[in-house]
Amino acid sequence: MTPRSALVLAVFGAVLLAASATLPRLHSADAPIRTRVQPYYIEHAVEDTATPNVVSAILADYRSFDTFGETTVVFAAGLACFLLLGRRQRAGGS
């Protein structure tokens, strides 16, 4: 590992540690997700989305762009693997 790579890695690690220090404690009852987001989703899921299943309402309606982005990344990774493996087989078979 070069000194420059080690420096970048150390700085990145320090940034991650500093950011993690500001996160709420694990399983904290007063975390924002439990006091603001979670109650809103449970109380308003049916009327906001017309979906009787709260989990489906969250994934398909409230977080649809996030879920679509995750699906796109997984699809792109699978397609890249398929193309790379296909290229290797064609190159070896010629």
C-alpha positions as CSV (number, residue, x, y, z in Angstrom):
1,M,0.0,0.0,0.0
2,T,1.4,3.4,-1.0
3,P,1.6,6.2,1.6
4,R,-1.0,8.2,-0.3
5,S,-3.5,5.3,-0.3
6,A,-2.9,4.8,3.5
7,L,-3.5,8.5,4.1
8,V,-6.7,8.5,2.1
9,L,-7.9,5.4,3.9
10,A,-7.0,6.9,7.3
11,V,-8.9,10.2,6.5
12,F,-11.9,8.2,5.2
13,G,-11.9,6.1,8.3
14,A,-11.7,9.2,10.6
15,V,-14.7,10.7,8.7
16,L,-16.7,7.6,9.2
17,L,-15.9,7.4,12.9
18,A,-16.8,11.1,13.3
19,A,-20.1,10.6,11.5
20,S,-21.0,7.5,13.4
21,A,-20.5,9.4,16.7
22,T,-23.5,11.6,15.9
23,L,-25.9,8.7,15.2
24,P,-28.6,7.9,17.8
25,R,-27.9,4.9,20.1
26,L,-28.9,1.5,18.8
27,H,-32.5,0.6,19.8
28,S,-33.0,4.0,21.3
29,A,-36.7,4.8,22.0
30,D,-36.2,8.5,21.3
31,A,-34.5,8.0,17.9
32,P,-36.1,10.2,15.1
33,I,-37.1,7.1,13.2
34,R,-39.2,5.8,16.1
35,T,-40.6,9.2,17.2
36,R,-41.5,10.8,13.8
37,V,-41.2,8.5,10.8
38,Q,-42.4,5.1,12.0
39,P,-45.6,6.5,13.6
40,Y,-46.5,8.5,10.5
41,Y,-46.1,5.5,8.2
42,I,-48.2,3.3,10.5
43,E,-51.0,5.9,11.0
44,H,-51.2,7.2,7.4
45,A,-50.2,4.3,5.1
46,V,-53.7,3.2,4.2
47,E,-55.1,6.7,3.6
48,D,-52.0,8.1,1.8
49,T,-51.4,5.1,-0.5
50,A,-54.7,3.1,-0.7
51,T,-52.6,0.0,0.1
52,P,-53.9,-2.1,3.0
53,N,-50.4,-3.7,3.6
54,V,-48.1,-1.3,5.5
55,V,-44.9,-2.9,4.3
56,S,-46.0,-2.8,0.6
57,A,-47.1,0.9,1.1
58,I,-43.6,1.8,2.5
59,L,-41.6,0.0,-0.2
60,A,-43.8,0.7,-3.2
61,D,-45.1,4.2,-2.4
62,Y,-43.1,6.1,0.3
63,R,-39.7,4.7,-0.7
64,S,-40.4,3.9,-4.4
65,F,-37.5,6.0,-5.8
66,D,-35.1,4.4,-3.3
67,T,-36.4,0.9,-4.1
68,F,-36.2,1.6,-7.8
69,G,-32.6,2.9,-7.4
70,E,-31.6,-0.2,-5.5
71,T,-33.2,-2.4,-8.2
72,T,-31.4,-0.5,-10.9
73,V,-28.0,-1.0,-9.2
74,V,-28.5,-4.7,-8.8
75,F,-29.7,-5.0,-12.4
76,A,-26.7,-3.1,-13.7
77,A,-24.3,-5.2,-11.6
78,G,-25.9,-8.4,-12.9
79,L,-25.7,-7.2,-16.5
80,A,-22.1,-6.2,-16.1
81,C,-21.2,-9.6,-14.8
82,F,-23.2,-11.3,-17.6
83,L,-21.4,-9.2,-20.2
84,L,-17.9,-9.7,-18.7
85,L,-18.4,-13.5,-18.4
86,G,-19.8,-13.7,-21.9
87,R,-16.9,-11.7,-23.3
88,R,-14.4,-14.1,-21.6
89,Q,-16.1,-17.2,-23.1
90,R,-16.2,-15.7,-26.6
91,A,-12.6,-14.7,-26.4
92,G,-11.5,-18.1,-25.2
93,G,-13.6,-20.0,-27.8
94,S,-12.3,-18.1,-30.8
